[in-house]
């Protein structure tokens, strides 16, 4: 389906996109302080999930998994903390 | 760090959490029709990213990558479509 020489490139672009995807959401919530439409359960599950992926990366010794999920963990945790904080307003 | 026999279990739980994380967000937006706090750019990047992960999974022949990213693609695309649709209101 994809020529074999492009498979790793596709994986790398995929990794960059899914890792950095949450940055605009962090910046939006940071700017607006509005979190009503953000699902708490989504960011609890996502934060726990990427933390476990991070541990999995350590377990299998994969630097791409460690790096991508380490960054996503920080972004997802930021959204979760702001959701909890600004929801009280 | 993690005993080796638990590494695959940690990966499986991680995969379930990050795959199903977006279901509550889909349901919330579906119910409220309110998308103001949702970042458009986040869901454009996420939807493209998981679609590329899906293609990567096909390329390397990995059923867990195909399944997890196939499900996340449907959920992320649903949020993206509702964001575009309800933002016009």
Backbone of each chain as nested JSON, in Angstrom:
{
  "chains": [
    {"id": "A", "residues": [
      {"number": 1, "name": "UNK", "atoms": {"N": [0.834, -1.202, 0.0], "CA": [0.0, 0.0, 0.0], "C": [0.875, 1.262, 0.0]}},
      {"number": 2, "name": "UNK", "atoms": {"N": [1.792, 1.38, 1.004], "CA": [2.774, 2.459, 0.978], "C": [4.104, 1.834, 0.575]}},
      {"number": 3, "name": "UNK", "atoms": {"N": [4.869, 2.477, -0.366], "CA": [6.205, 1.948, -0.676], "C": [7.022, 1.847, 0.616]}},
      {"number": 4, "name": "UNK", "atoms": {"N": [7.737, 0.746, 0.78], "CA": [8.397, 0.415, 2.054], "C": [9.362, 1.509, 2.518]}},
      {"number": 5, "name": "UNK", "atoms": {"N": [9.984, 2.216, 1.562], "CA": [10.942, 3.255, 1.963], "C": [10.255, 4.474, 2.592]}},
      {"number": 6, "name": "UNK", "atoms": {"N": [8.932, 4.574, 2.413], "CA": [8.203, 5.709, 2.978], "C": [7.554, 5.396, 4.328]}},
      {"number": 7, "name": "UNK", "atoms": {"N": [7.548, 4.124, 4.709], "CA": [6.83, 3.709, 5.917], "C": [7.364, 4.427, 7.157]}},
      {"number": 8, "name": "UNK", "atoms": {"N": [8.7, 4.466, 7.306], "CA": [9.272, 5.117, 8.502], "C": [9.034, 6.621, 8.481]}},
      {"number": 9, "name": "UNK", "atoms": {"N": [9.031, 7.218, 7.265], "CA": [8.729, 8.647, 7.135], "C": [7.293, 8.936, 7.579]}},
      {"number": 10, "name": "UNK", "atoms": {"N": [6.365, 8.082, 7.128], "CA": [4.955, 8.235, 7.518], "C": [4.819, 8.137, 9.038]}},
      {"number": 11, "name": "UNK", "atoms": {"N": [5.524, 7.187, 9.644], "CA": [5.502, 7.024, 11.102], "C": [6.055, 8.252, 11.818]}},
      {"number": 12, "name": "UNK", "atoms": {"N": [7.12, 8.836, 11.268], "CA": [7.732, 10.011, 11.9], "C": [6.801, 11.221, 11.844]}},
      {"number": 13, "name": "UNK", "atoms": {"N": [6.181, 11.445, 10.663], "CA": [5.245, 12.569, 10.525], "C": [4.048, 12.339, 11.452]}},
      {"number": 14, "name": "UNK", "atoms": {"N": [3.543, 11.099, 11.485], "CA": [2.428, 10.745, 12.374], "C": [2.778, 11.065, 13.822]}},
      {"number": 15, "name": "UNK", "atoms": {"N": [3.981, 10.684, 14.241], "CA": [4.425, 10.911, 15.619], "C": [4.494, 12.394, 15.961]}},
      {"number": 16, "name": "UNK", "atoms": {"N": [5.032, 13.189, 15.032], "CA": [5.109, 14.643, 15.258], "C": [3.703, 15.238, 15.39]}},
      {"number": 17, "name": "UNK", "atoms": {"N": [2.796, 14.846, 14.487], "CA": [1.433, 15.407, 14.496], "C": [0.689, 15.062, 15.783]}},
      {"number": 18, "name": "UNK", "atoms": {"N": [0.704, 13.771, 16.175], "CA": [-0.083, 13.381, 17.36], "C": [0.57, 13.894, 18.649]}},
      {"number": 19, "name": "UNK", "atoms": {"N": [1.884, 14.126, 18.624], "CA": [2.561, 14.653, 19.815], "C": [2.272, 16.14, 20.001]}},
      {"number": 20, "name": "UNK", "atoms": {"N": [2.37, 16.899, 18.899], "CA": [2.226, 18.353, 18.999], "C": [0.77, 18.812, 18.885]}},
      {"number": 21, "name": "UNK", "atoms": {"N": [-0.139, 17.878, 18.567], "CA": [-1.56, 18.23, 18.374], "C": [-2.139, 18.983, 19.571]}},
      {"number": 22, "name": "UNK", "atoms": {"N": [-1.68, 18.621, 20.786], "CA": [-2.32, 19.19, 21.981], "C": [-1.798, 20.569, 22.352]}},
      {"number": 23, "name": "UNK", "atoms": {"N": [-0.726, 21.019, 21.689], "CA": [-0.182, 22.348, 21.983], "C": [-1.204, 23.466, 21.719]}},
      {"number": 24, "name": "UNK", "atoms": {"N": [-1.905, 23.469, 20.556], "CA": [-2.908, 24.533, 20.352], "C": [-4.027, 24.501, 21.403]}},
      {"number": 25, "name": "UNK", "atoms": {"N": [-4.383, 23.282, 21.884], "CA": [-5.433, 23.191, 22.913], "C": [-4.938, 23.777, 24.242]}},
      {"number": 26, "name": "UNK", "atoms": {"N": [-3.67, 23.51, 24.581], "CA": [-3.072, 24.095, 25.782], "C": [-3.109, 25.62, 25.695]}},
      {"number": 27, "name": "UNK", "atoms": {"N": [-2.654, 26.147, 24.542], "CA": [-2.574, 27.605, 24.368], "C": [-3.965, 28.241, 24.396]}},
      {"number": 28, "name": "UNK", "atoms": {"N": [-4.952, 27.552, 23.807], "CA": [-6.307, 28.099, 23.78], "C": [-6.893, 28.209, 25.188]}},
      {"number": 29, "name": "UNK", "atoms": {"N": [-6.747, 27.122, 25.963], "CA": [-7.304, 27.123, 27.326], "C": [-6.536, 28.118, 28.205]}},
      {"number": 30, "name": "UNK", "atoms": {"N": [-5.211, 28.181, 28.006], "CA": [-4.376, 29.123, 28.76], "C": [-4.836, 30.573, 28.519]}},
      {"number": 31, "name": "UNK", "atoms": {"N": [-5.181, 30.87, 27.251], "CA": [-5.559, 32.214, 26.848], "C": [-6.975, 32.562, 27.3]}},
      {"number": 32, "name": "UNK", "atoms": {"N": [-7.908, 31.617, 27.098], "CA": [-9.329, 31.923, 27.356], "C": [-9.745, 31.643, 28.793]}},
      {"number": 33, "name": "UNK", "atoms": {"N": [-9.001, 30.763, 29.48], "CA": [-9.397, 30.294, 30.826], "C": [-10.79, 29.663, 30.821]}},
      {"number": 34, "name": "UNK", "atoms": {"N": [-11.249, 29.261, 29.665], "CA": [-12.582, 28.674, 29.537], "C": [-12.45, 27.189, 29.199]}},
      {"number": 35, "name": "UNK", "atoms": {"N": [-13.059, 26.337, 30.01], "CA": [-12.864, 24.888, 29.871], "C": [-14.179, 24.118, 29.844]}},
      {"number": 36, "name": "UNK", "atoms": {"N": [-15.289, 24.831, 29.688], "CA": [-16.599, 24.187, 29.798], "C": [-16.768, 23.033, 28.817]}},
      {"number": 37, "name": "UNK", "atoms": {"N": [-16.294, 23.204, 27.579], "CA": [-16.525, 22.187, 26.547], "C": [-15.493, 21.06, 26.564]}},
      {"number": 38, "name": "UNK", "atoms": {"N": [-14.477, 21.191, 27.419], "CA": [-13.413, 20.18, 27.498], "C": [-13.888, 19.034, 28.396]}},
      {"number": 39, "name": "UNK", "atoms": {"N": [-13.765, 17.789, 27.923], "CA": [-14.173, 16.628, 28.717], "C": [-13.099, 16.271, 29.746]}},
      {"number": 40, "name": "UNK", "atoms": {"N": [-13.489, 16.312, 31.032], "CA": [-12.558, 15.944, 32.116], "C": [-12.077, 14.509, 31.962]}},
      {"number": 41, "name": "UNK", "atoms": {"N": [-13.04, 13.606, 31.694], "CA": [-12.719, 12.182, 31.601], "C": [-11.729, 11.907, 30.459]}},
      {"number": 42, "name": "UNK", "atoms": {"N": [-11.88, 12.624, 29.341], "CA": [-10.951, 12.477, 28.213], "C": [-9.52, 12.779, 28.658]}},
      {"number": 43, "name": "UNK", "atoms": {"N": [-9.33, 13.868, 29.397], "CA": [-7.961, 14.245, 29.759], "C": [-7.412, 13.446, 30.935]}},
      {"number": 44, "name": "UNK", "atoms": {"N": [-8.3, 12.89, 31.787], "CA": [-7.832, 11.937, 32.807], "C": [-7.303, 10.679, 32.099]}},
      {"number": 45, "name": "UNK", "atoms": {"N": [-8.115, 10.122, 31.179], "CA": [-7.722, 8.89, 30.47], "C": [-6.473, 9.116, 29.615]}},
      {"number": 46, "name": "UNK", "atoms": {"N": [-6.428, 10.258, 28.908], "CA": [-5.297, 10.544, 28.024], "C": [-4.0, 10.724, 28.819]}},
      {"number": 47, "name": "UNK", "atoms": {"N": [-4.089, 11.462, 29.935], "CA": [-2.892, 11.707, 30.751], "C": [-2.362, 10.397, 31.341]}},
      {"number": 48, "name": "UNK", "atoms": {"N": [-3.268, 9.574, 31.894], "CA": [-2.847, 8.266, 32.425], "C": [-2.3, 7.385, 31.298]}},
      {"number": 49, "name": "UNK", "atoms": {"N": [-2.981, 7.392, 30.147], "CA": [-2.584, 6.55, 29.017], "C": [-1.2, 6.885, 28.495]}},
      {"number": 50, "name": "UNK", "atoms": {"N": [-0.932, 8.179, 28.276], "CA": [0.391, 8.532, 27.736], "C": [1.486, 8.328, 28.783]}},
      {"number": 51, "name": "UNK", "atoms": {"N": [1.13, 8.433, 30.086], "CA": [2.11, 8.119, 31.122], "C": [2.488, 6.632, 31.067]}},
      {"number": 52, "name": "UNK", "atoms": {"N": [1.479, 5.778, 30.871], "CA": [1.763, 4.343, 30.744], "C": [2.555, 4.045, 29.467]}},
      {"number": 53, "name": "UNK", "atoms": {"N": [2.254, 4.772, 28.353], "CA": [3.074, 4.623, 27.133], "C": [4.525, 5.009, 27.397]}},
      {"number": 54, "name": "UNK", "atoms": {"N": [4.707, 6.063, 28.196], "CA": [6.046, 6.522, 28.583], "C": [6.781, 5.403, 29.342]}},
      {"number": 55, "name": "UNK", "atoms": {"N": [6.08, 4.786, 30.323], "CA": [6.672, 3.666, 31.068], "C": [6.968, 2.484, 30.14]}},
      {"number": 56, "name": "UNK", "atoms": {"N": [6.039, 2.226, 29.212], "CA": [6.238, 1.153, 28.235], "C": [7.5, 1.422, 27.406]}},
      {"number": 57, "name": "UNK", "atoms": {"N": [7.669, 2.692, 26.976], "CA": [8.858, 3.085, 26.218], "C": [10.137, 2.83, 27.004]}},
      {"number": 58, "name": "UNK", "atoms": {"N": [10.107, 3.156, 28.316], "CA": [11.263, 2.865, 29.169], "C": [11.505, 1.358, 29.218]}},
      {"number": 59, "name": "UNK", "atoms": {"N": [10.4, 0.593, 29.342], "CA": [10.487, -0.874, 29.463], "C": [11.095, -1.526, 28.238]}},
      {"number": 60, "name": "UNK", "atoms": {"N": [10.706, -1.029, 27.04], "CA": [11.228, -1.63, 25.809], "C": [12.446, -0.864, 25.273]}},
      {"number": 61, "name": "UNK", "atoms": {"N": [12.817, 0.231, 25.971], "CA": [14.006, 1.0, 25.576], "C": [13.844, 1.731, 24.253]}},
      {"number": 62, "name": "UNK", "atoms": {"N": [12.625, 2.268, 23.993], "CA": [12.39, 2.973, 22.729], "C": [12.386, 4.485, 22.948]}},
      {"number": 63, "name": "UNK", "atoms": {"N": [13.422, 5.162, 22.456], "CA": [13.502, 6.608, 22.641], "C": [12.368, 7.374, 21.948]}},
      {"number": 64, "name": "UNK", "atoms": {"N": [11.943, 6.969, 20.716], "CA": [10.805, 7.696, 20.116], "C": [9.546, 7.612, 20.985]}},
      {"number": 65, "name": "UNK", "atoms": {"N": [9.258, 6.438, 21.554], "CA": [8.058, 6.283, 22.405], "C": [8.214, 7.111, 23.676]}},
      {"number": 66, "name": "UNK", "atoms": {"N": [9.411, 7.098, 24.273], "CA": [9.673, 7.875, 25.497], "C": [9.494, 9.369, 25.226]}},
      {"number": 67, "name": "UNK", "atoms": {"N": [10.115, 9.868, 24.141], "CA": [10.09, 11.303, 23.832], "C": [8.675, 11.775, 23.492]}},
      {"number": 68, "name": "UNK", "atoms": {"N": [8.024, 11.087, 22.536], "CA": [6.694, 11.509, 22.079], "C": [5.706, 11.522, 23.246]}},
      {"number": 69, "name": "UNK", "atoms": {"N": [5.721, 10.45, 24.049], "CA": [4.732, 10.369, 25.127], "C": [5.113, 11.237, 26.323]}},
      {"number": 70, "name": "UNK", "atoms": {"N": [6.405, 11.49, 26.502], "CA": [6.831, 12.431, 27.547], "C": [6.29, 13.831, 27.251]}},
      {"number": 71, "name": "UNK", "atoms": {"N": [6.413, 14.266, 25.983], "CA": [5.908, 15.587, 25.587], "C": [4.387, 15.631, 25.693]}},
      {"number": 72, "name": "UNK", "atoms": {"N": [3.717, 14.594, 25.164], "CA": [2.245, 14.565, 25.21], "C": [1.748, 14.531, 26.652]}},
      {"number": 73, "name": "UNK", "atoms": {"N": [2.491, 13.843, 27.546], "CA": [2.11, 13.791, 28.968], "C": [2.08, 15.203, 29.563]}},
      {"number": 74, "name": "UNK", "atoms": {"N": [3.127, 15.988, 29.298], "CA": [3.199, 17.355, 29.838], "C": [2.031, 18.206, 29.307]}},
      {"number": 75, "name": "UNK", "atoms": {"N": [1.753, 18.088, 27.997], "CA": [0.669, 18.876, 27.384], "C": [-0.693, 18.452, 27.93]}},
      {"number": 76, "name": "UNK", "atoms": {"N": [-0.925, 17.147, 27.983], "CA": [-2.214, 16.617, 28.45], "C": [-2.437, 16.943, 29.931]}},
      {"number": 77, "name": "UNK", "atoms": {"N": [-1.373, 16.811, 30.727], "CA": [-1.465, 17.138, 32.16], "C": [-1.767, 18.632, 32.347]}},
      {"number": 78, "name": "UNK", "atoms": {"N": [-1.184, 19.476, 31.504], "CA": [-1.448, 20.923, 31.58], "C": [-2.931, 21.213, 31.354]}},
      {"number": 79, "name": "UNK", "atoms": {"N": [-3.514, 20.566, 30.33], "CA": [-4.943, 20.767, 30.036], "C": [-5.782, 20.258, 31.207]}},
      {"number": 80, "name": "UNK", "atoms": {"N": [-5.413, 19.082, 31.748], "CA": [-6.15, 18.501, 32.881], "C": [-6.122, 19.426, 34.092]}},
      {"number": 81, "name": "UNK", "atoms": {"N": [-4.939, 19.956, 34.417], "CA": [-4.803, 20.846, 35.577], "C": [-5.635, 22.124, 35.37]}},
      {"number": 82, "name": "UNK", "atoms": {"N": [-5.578, 22.697, 34.151], "CA": [-6.358, 23.913, 33.879], "C": [-7.854, 23.621, 33.904]}},
      {"number": 83, "name": "UNK", "atoms": {"N": [-8.255, 22.421, 33.411], "CA": [-9.677, 22.032, 33.468], "C": [-10.154, 22.03, 34.928]}},
      {"number": 84, "name": "UNK", "atoms": {"N": [-9.369, 21.414, 35.805], "CA": [-9.751, 21.321, 37.218], "C": [-9.754, 22.702, 37.873]}},
      {"number": 85, "name": "UNK", "atoms": {"N": [-8.784, 23.526, 37.492], "CA": [-8.622, 24.829, 38.112], "C": [-9.705, 25.818, 37.667]}},
      {"number": 86, "name": "UNK", "atoms": {"N": [-9.908, 25.916, 36.353], "CA": [-10.824, 26.925, 35.821], "C": [-12.281, 26.485, 35.906]}},
      {"number": 87, "name": "UNK", "atoms": {"N": [-12.529, 25.197, 36.097], "CA": [-13.919, 24.721, 36.228], "C": [-14.55, 25.242, 37.498]}},
      {"number": 88, "name": "UNK", "atoms": {"N": [-13.715, 25.603, 38.482], "CA": [-14.239, 26.068, 39.775], "C": [-14.742, 27.497, 39.712]}},
      {"number": 89, "name": "UNK", "atoms": {"N": [-14.379, 28.208, 38.641], "CA": [-14.771, 29.62, 38.547], "C": [-16.272, 29.771, 38.442]}}
    ]},
    {"id": "B", "residues": [
      {"number": 1, "name": "UNK", "atoms": {"N": [13.149, -1.05, 35.47], "CA": [12.143, -0.167, 36.063], "C": [10.8, -0.902, 36.206]}},
      {"number": 2, "name": "UNK", "atoms": {"N": [10.262, -1.426, 35.091], "CA": [9.07, -2.276, 35.174], "C": [9.534, -3.718, 34.958]}},
      {"number": 3, "name": "UNK", "atoms": {"N": [9.072, -4.674, 35.802], "CA": [9.432, -6.076, 35.531], "C": [9.01, -6.459, 34.12]}},
      {"number": 4, "name": "UNK", "atoms": {"N": [9.888, -7.172, 33.417], "CA": [9.723, -7.406, 31.976], "C": [8.387, -8.085, 31.633]}},
      {"number": 5, "name": "UNK", "atoms": {"N": [7.889, -8.936, 32.545], "CA": [6.631, -9.632, 32.24], "C": [5.42, -8.692, 32.268]}},
      {"number": 6, "name": "UNK", "atoms": {"N": [5.596, -7.493, 32.841], "CA": [4.489, -6.54, 32.902], "C": [4.519, -5.512, 31.765]}},
      {"number": 7, "name": "UNK", "atoms": {"N": [5.632, -5.475, 31.012], "CA": [5.794, -4.422, 29.989], "C": [4.674, -4.479, 28.947]}},
      {"number": 8, "name": "UNK", "atoms": {"N": [4.35, -5.675, 28.452], "CA": [3.303, -5.784, 27.424], "C": [1.927, -5.448, 28.0]}},
      {"number": 9, "name": "UNK", "atoms": {"N": [1.721, -5.792, 29.284], "CA": [0.457, -5.442, 29.952], "C": [0.307, -3.923, 30.052]}},
      {"number": 10, "name": "UNK", "atoms": {"N": [1.409, -3.259, 30.451], "CA": [1.402, -1.786, 30.546], "C": [1.09, -1.173, 29.174]}},
      {"number": 11, "name": "UNK", "atoms": {"N": [1.693, -1.712, 28.129], "CA": [1.443, -1.236, 26.772], "C": [-0.012, -1.425, 26.357]}},
      {"number": 12, "name": "UNK", "atoms": {"N": [-0.606, -2.562, 26.736], "CA": [-1.999, -2.844, 26.379], "C": [-2.959, -1.9, 27.083]}},
      {"number": 13, "name": "UNK", "atoms": {"N": [-2.731, -1.669, 28.389], "CA": [-3.589, -0.751, 29.145], "C": [-3.425, 0.663, 28.579]}},
      {"number": 14, "name": "UNK", "atoms": {"N": [-2.177, 1.041, 28.291], "CA": [-1.906, 2.359, 27.697], "C": [-2.674, 2.524, 26.389]}},
      {"number": 15, "name": "UNK", "atoms": {"N": [-2.632, 1.508, 25.54], "CA": [-3.309, 1.555, 24.248], "C": [-4.816, 1.713, 24.402]}},
      {"number": 16, "name": "UNK", "atoms": {"N": [-5.413, 0.956, 25.342], "CA": [-6.863, 1.07, 25.583], "C": [-7.213, 2.478, 26.058]}},
      {"number": 17, "name": "UNK", "atoms": {"N": [-6.435, 3.021, 26.998], "CA": [-6.725, 4.352, 27.554], "C": [-6.622, 5.445, 26.495]}},
      {"number": 18, "name": "UNK", "atoms": {"N": [-5.523, 5.462, 25.734], "CA": [-5.349, 6.551, 24.761], "C": [-6.316, 6.391, 23.577]}},
      {"number": 19, "name": "UNK", "atoms": {"N": [-6.75, 5.161, 23.293], "CA": [-7.701, 4.941, 22.195], "C": [-9.098, 5.396, 22.59]}},
      {"number": 20, "name": "UNK", "atoms": {"N": [-9.529, 5.011, 23.801], "CA": [-10.91, 5.289, 24.224], "C": [-11.054, 6.659, 24.884]}},
      {"number": 21, "name": "UNK", "atoms": {"N": [-9.923, 7.349, 25.13], "CA": [-9.949, 8.647, 25.823], "C": [-10.9, 9.643, 25.146]}},
      {"number": 22, "name": "UNK", "atoms": {"N": [-10.984, 9.569, 23.804], "CA": [-11.748, 10.602, 23.082], "C": [-13.243, 10.338, 23.042]}},
      {"number": 23, "name": "UNK", "atoms": {"N": [-13.658, 9.148, 23.495], "CA": [-15.095, 8.832, 23.499], "C": [-15.896, 9.8, 24.378]}},
      {"number": 24, "name": "UNK", "atoms": {"N": [-15.451, 10.088, 25.631], "CA": [-16.218, 11.052, 26.444], "C": [-16.284, 12.445, 25.793]}},
      {"number": 25, "name": "UNK", "atoms": {"N": [-15.218, 12.84, 25.073], "CA": [-15.237, 14.154, 24.41], "C": [-16.246, 14.17, 23.26]}},
      {"number": 26, "name": "UNK", "atoms": {"N": [-16.308, 13.054, 22.504], "CA": [-17.308, 12.923, 21.436], "C": [-18.713, 13.048, 22.029]}},
      {"number": 27, "name": "UNK", "atoms": {"N": [-18.966, 12.3, 23.112], "CA": [-20.3, 12.274, 23.716], "C": [-20.674, 13.638, 24.284]}},
      {"number": 28, "name": "UNK", "atoms": {"N": [-19.684, 14.322, 24.88], "CA": [-19.956, 15.637, 25.46], "C": [-20.359, 16.657, 24.392]}},
      {"number": 29, "name": "UNK", "atoms": {"N": [-19.566, 16.689, 23.307], "CA": [-19.856, 17.644, 22.228], "C": [-21.179, 17.284, 21.548]}},
      {"number": 30, "name": "UNK", "atoms": {"N": [-21.421, 15.991, 21.356], "CA": [-22.668, 15.513, 20.755], "C": [-23.872, 15.982, 21.567]}},
      {"number": 31, "name": "UNK", "atoms": {"N": [-23.739, 15.92, 22.893], "CA": [-24.839, 16.244, 23.81], "C": [-25.047, 17.755, 23.912]}},
      {"number": 32, "name": "UNK", "atoms": {"N": [-23.929, 18.494, 24.061], "CA": [-24.05, 19.936, 24.331], "C": [-24.111, 20.775, 23.05]}},
      {"number": 33, "name": "UNK", "atoms": {"N": [-23.619, 20.238, 21.927], "CA": [-23.483, 20.99, 20.669], "C": [-22.641, 22.255, 20.864]}},
      {"number": 34, "name": "UNK", "atoms": {"N": [-21.851, 22.285, 21.918], "CA": [-21.029, 23.454, 22.226], "C": [-19.562, 23.111, 22.022]}},
      {"number": 35, "name": "UNK", "atoms": {"N": [-18.878, 23.896, 21.183], "CA": [-17.51, 23.544, 20.788], "C": [-16.535, 24.712, 20.933]}},
      {"number": 36, "name": "UNK", "atoms": {"N": [-16.976, 25.773, 21.603], "CA": [-16.169, 26.989, 21.677], "C": [-14.766, 26.745, 22.242]}},
      {"number": 37, "name": "UNK", "atoms": {"N": [-14.672, 25.913, 23.292], "CA": [-13.374, 25.712, 23.966], "C": [-12.495, 24.668, 23.286]}},
      {"number": 38, "name": "UNK", "atoms": {"N": [-13.047, 23.991, 22.27], "CA": [-12.304, 22.938, 21.565], "C": [-11.394, 23.597, 20.524]}},
      {"number": 39, "name": "UNK", "atoms": {"N": [-10.105, 23.216, 20.517], "CA": [-9.156, 23.767, 19.542], "C": [-9.309, 23.068, 18.186]}},
      {"number": 40, "name": "UNK", "atoms": {"N": [-9.646, 23.848, 17.147], "CA": [-9.768, 23.295, 15.79], "C": [-8.449, 22.683, 15.328]}},
      {"number": 41, "name": "UNK", "atoms": {"N": [-7.353, 23.421, 15.543], "CA": [-6.037, 22.978, 15.081], "C": [-5.632, 21.654, 15.739]}},
      {"number": 42, "name": "UNK", "atoms": {"N": [-5.966, 21.495, 17.022], "CA": [-5.669, 20.241, 17.728], "C": [-6.328, 19.058, 17.023]}},
      {"number": 43, "name": "UNK", "atoms": {"N": [-7.605, 19.202, 16.659], "CA": [-8.299, 18.057, 16.066], "C": [-7.967, 17.867, 14.583]}},
      {"number": 44, "name": "UNK", "atoms": {"N": [-7.532, 18.927, 13.889], "CA": [-7.004, 18.741, 12.531], "C": [-5.714, 17.914, 12.607]}},
      {"number": 45, "name": "UNK", "atoms": {"N": [-4.791, 18.344, 13.493], "CA": [-3.492, 17.651, 13.619], "C": [-3.677, 16.211, 14.11]}},
      {"number": 46, "name": "UNK", "atoms": {"N": [-4.575, 16.035, 15.111], "CA": [-4.788, 14.701, 15.677], "C": [-5.4, 13.753, 14.65]}},
      {"number": 47, "name": "UNK", "atoms": {"N": [-6.393, 14.244, 13.908], "CA": [-7.064, 13.4, 12.913], "C": [-6.094, 12.994, 11.801]}},
      {"number": 48, "name": "UNK", "atoms": {"N": [-5.31, 13.962, 11.296], "CA": [-4.296, 13.638, 10.272], "C": [-3.252, 12.686, 10.85]}},
      {"number": 49, "name": "UNK", "atoms": {"N": [-2.813, 12.959, 12.086], "CA": [-1.767, 12.155, 12.728], "C": [-2.173, 10.7, 12.912]}},
      {"number": 50, "name": "UNK", "atoms": {"N": [-3.38, 10.47, 13.449], "CA": [-3.789, 9.076, 13.678], "C": [-4.088, 8.371, 12.354]}},
      {"number": 51, "name": "UNK", "atoms": {"N": [-4.508, 9.149, 11.321], "CA": [-4.683, 8.533, 9.999], "C": [-3.333, 8.048, 9.46]}},
      {"number": 52, "name": "UNK", "atoms": {"N": [-2.281, 8.854, 9.645], "CA": [-0.934, 8.434, 9.215], "C": [-0.431, 7.247, 10.045]}},
      {"number": 53, "name": "UNK", "atoms": {"N": [-0.744, 7.235, 11.37], "CA": [-0.395, 6.068, 12.2], "C": [-1.088, 4.805, 11.68]}},
      {"number": 54, "name": "UNK", "atoms": {"N": [-2.35, 4.975, 11.244], "CA": [-3.124, 3.865, 10.662], "C": [-2.415, 3.33, 9.408]}},
      {"number": 55, "name": "UNK", "atoms": {"N": [-1.985, 4.265, 8.519], "CA": [-1.245, 3.85, 7.306], "C": [0.082, 3.187, 7.679]}},
      {"number": 56, "name": "UNK", "atoms": {"N": [0.752, 3.752, 8.708], "CA": [2.009, 3.16, 9.191], "C": [1.762, 1.721, 9.664]}},
      {"number": 57, "name": "UNK", "atoms": {"N": [0.653, 1.534, 10.404], "CA": [0.293, 0.19, 10.883], "C": [0.083, -0.781, 9.735]}},
      {"number": 58, "name": "UNK", "atoms": {"N": [-0.597, -0.319, 8.67], "CA": [-0.76, -1.155, 7.47], "C": [0.6, -1.477, 6.862]}},
      {"number": 59, "name": "UNK", "atoms": {"N": [1.494, -0.452, 6.82], "CA": [2.814, -0.613, 6.215], "C": [3.686, -1.631, 6.938]}},
      {"number": 60, "name": "UNK", "atoms": {"N": [3.608, -1.618, 8.288], "CA": [4.433, -2.562, 9.061], "C": [3.643, -3.816, 9.438]}},
      {"number": 61, "name": "UNK", "atoms": {"N": [2.353, -3.854, 9.06], "CA": [1.528, -5.038, 9.334], "C": [1.248, -5.261, 10.807]}},
      {"number": 62, "name": "UNK", "atoms": {"N": [1.019, -4.163, 11.549], "CA": [0.755, -4.3, 12.99], "C": [-0.726, -4.095, 13.289]}},
      {"number": 63, "name": "UNK", "atoms": {"N": [-1.418, -5.185, 13.656], "CA": [-2.852, -5.099, 13.947], "C": [-3.17, -4.196, 15.136]}},
      {"number": 64, "name": "UNK", "atoms": {"N": [-2.366, -4.216, 16.227], "CA": [-2.683, -3.277, 17.326], "C": [-2.625, -1.814, 16.88]}},
      {"number": 65, "name": "UNK", "atoms": {"N": [-1.626, -1.441, 16.065], "CA": [-1.512, -0.048, 15.585], "C": [-2.681, 0.29, 14.658]}},
      {"number": 66, "name": "UNK", "atoms": {"N": [-3.041, -0.664, 13.773], "CA": [-4.169, -0.455, 12.85], "C": [-5.47, -0.254, 13.628]}},
      {"number": 67, "name": "UNK", "atoms": {"N": [-5.743, -1.146, 14.588], "CA": [-7.004, -1.109, 15.347], "C": [-7.103, 0.146, 16.192]}},
      {"number": 68, "name": "UNK", "atoms": {"N": [-6.069, 0.403, 17.016], "CA": [-6.101, 1.537, 17.94], "C": [-6.268, 2.85, 17.173]}},
      {"number": 69, "name": "UNK", "atoms": {"N": [-5.486, 3.028, 16.106], "CA": [-5.536, 4.295, 15.382], "C": [-6.761, 4.392, 14.477]}},
      {"number": 70, "name": "UNK", "atoms": {"N": [-7.282, 3.253, 14.029], "CA": [-8.538, 3.253, 13.285], "C": [-9.679, 3.775, 14.156]}},
      {"number": 71, "name": "UNK", "atoms": {"N": [-9.751, 3.283, 15.4], "CA": [-10.801, 3.729, 16.334], "C": [-10.603, 5.211, 16.679]}},
      {"number": 72, "name": "UNK", "atoms": {"N": [-9.36, 5.592, 17.016], "CA": [-9.091, 6.989, 17.377], "C": [-9.384, 7.923, 16.202]}},
      {"number": 73, "name": "UNK", "atoms": {"N": [-9.126, 7.45, 14.974], "CA": [-9.409, 8.267, 13.785], "C": [-10.9, 8.597, 13.708]}},
      {"number": 74, "name": "UNK", "atoms": {"N": [-11.745, 7.589, 13.908], "CA": [-13.201, 7.799, 13.845], "C": [-13.645, 8.794, 14.927]}},
      {"number": 75, "name": "UNK", "atoms": {"N": [-13.119, 8.622, 16.147], "CA": [-13.503, 9.506, 17.263], "C": [-13.018, 10.939, 17.016]}},
      {"number": 76, "name": "UNK", "atoms": {"N": [-11.752, 11.075, 16.611], "CA": [-11.162, 12.395, 16.392], "C": [-11.848, 13.111, 15.222]}},
      {"number": 77, "name": "UNK", "atoms": {"N": [-12.144, 12.36, 14.155], "CA": [-12.839, 12.944, 12.994], "C": [-14.246, 13.404, 13.395]}},
      {"number": 78, "name": "UNK", "atoms": {"N": [-14.91, 12.638, 14.263], "CA": [-16.245, 13.022, 14.735], "C": [-16.198, 14.362, 15.456]}},
      {"number": 79, "name": "UNK", "atoms": {"N": [-15.187, 14.539, 16.333], "CA": [-15.046, 15.807, 17.069], "C": [-14.748, 16.937, 16.084]}},
      {"number": 80, "name": "UNK", "atoms": {"N": [-13.865, 16.672, 15.109], "CA": [-13.504, 17.685, 14.109], "C": [-14.726, 18.127, 13.291]}},
      {"number": 81, "name": "UNK", "atoms": {"N": [-15.527, 17.154, 12.853], "CA": [-16.721, 17.468, 12.052], "C": [-17.713, 18.281, 12.884]}},
      {"number": 82, "name": "UNK", "atoms": {"N": [-17.906, 17.89, 14.157], "CA": [-18.855, 18.629, 15.023], "C": [-18.32, 20.022, 15.327]}},
      {"number": 83, "name": "UNK", "atoms": {"N": [-16.994, 20.157, 15.499], "CA": [-16.387, 21.477, 15.713], "C": [-16.714, 22.403, 14.537]}},
      {"number": 84, "name": "UNK", "atoms": {"N": [-16.514, 21.902, 13.326], "CA": [-16.761, 22.712, 12.125], "C": [-18.25, 23.031, 11.976]}},
      {"number": 85, "name": "UNK", "atoms": {"N": [-19.094, 22.05, 12.309], "CA": [-20.535, 22.2, 12.131], "C": [-21.147, 23.155, 13.157]}},
      {"number": 86, "name": "UNK", "atoms": {"N": [-20.822, 22.932, 14.429], "CA": [-21.466, 23.694, 15.501], "C": [-20.825, 25.076, 15.688]}},
      {"number": 87, "name": "UNK", "atoms": {"N": [-19.616, 25.256, 15.163], "CA": [-18.963, 26.568, 15.292], "C": [-19.695, 27.626, 14.49]}},
      {"number": 88, "name": "UNK", "atoms": {"N": [-20.473, 27.197, 13.483], "CA": [-21.192, 28.144, 12.623], "C": [-22.435, 28.7, 13.295]}},
      {"number": 89, "name": "UNK", "atoms": {"N": [-22.844, 28.089, 14.376], "CA": [-24.087, 28.526, 15.031], "C": [-23.974, 29.914, 15.625]}}
    ]}
  ]
}
